[in-house]
């Protein structure tokens, strides 16, 4: 019978290879390291998604002869409150609606 903490760690280490799944000292180290990576990568995932949205919006705006930074500035000036995720989705799936937003930004100069 294993103690509560060890049993919890062994359960989390299920599927690891070699000593990492059944040796007490190795299990603690490997699971702790995995939890650290898990915490860090949850934050990185959000950063990576935002970077991707910016790239997609930049590509969509570039087709209409405008830079991303000017586009975002004009969006803020014209009081359009769409976030980057929505803009990226529109640039890909609804090119005519996205073009209307770009034209609105160009007109507000």
Long-range contacts (C-beta under 8 A, 24 or more apart in sequence): 49-85, 50-84, 52-88, 53-84, 53-85, 53-87, 53-88, 54-84, 54-88, 56-88, 56-91, 56-92, 57-84, 57-87, 57-88, 57-91, 59-91, 60-87, 60-88, 60-90, 60-91, 60-92, 60-95, 60-98, 60-102, 61-91, 61-102, 64-99, 64-102, 64-103, 64-106, 66-102, 66-105, 66-106, 70-105, 71-102, 71-105, 74-105, 74-106, 74-108, 74-109, 75-101, 75-105, 77-108, 78-104, 78-105, 78-108, 80-104, 80-105
